[in-house]
Amino acid sequence: MRIKVLQGFSNTYIVHNQGEGLIVDPGNPFDGIGKQVEDLKINAIIITHGHFDHYIYLDDYKKRLGAPVYMNFKDRYLVDNAPSWVKEFFGISINYVPKLDYDLTEGMSIVVGGLSLKIIETPGHSPGSVSIIGPKFLITGDLVFEDGGIGRTDLPGGNDEELMNSIKRIIQFPDDYTVYPGHGNPFTVKDLKRWIPV
Ligand SMILES: [Zn+2]
């Protein structure tokens, strides 16, 4: 299984194995990844949480790839109400409300080229934030960042205690697991333990 990242507005990941793949967080223009998915059958588009910078280009991905869209529906109200709260918090107008196909919940599996990825719910940054667990890696959305920065909890539905509990959950994975965050560079669980002693 391999992971490619497109860094920009947020991190868009392509996870692929044996000719199949999935997209995580279509927050960057499709052109940036188009070539890299040419030979892949994309099984799913996953949105780690309901913040616009992680889904703003979704329609383009959906049109080009035809894959179903998964997000935890606890964040659906954030997506549906983005035009109002995003204006309030960021002063910008988002008039786009994406169409979601399936609820992505604790314990679900997404199969990519015969390998199974597992979903865990890691709330705090938002109520419906999820992480994706693969062989020796985690994709964690806006839970934690390089150098031990943690996800902000001042946006609607954010919760400090839940965020710390979710980080504790991630820290229990083996040291050599790579953590791929929603913004910035990857790091290991070992790094995370050093940065955030819990
Ligand atoms: Zn976010």
Residues whose N, C-alpha, C, O or C-beta is under 5 A from the ligand:
A	BS01	ZN	H51 D142
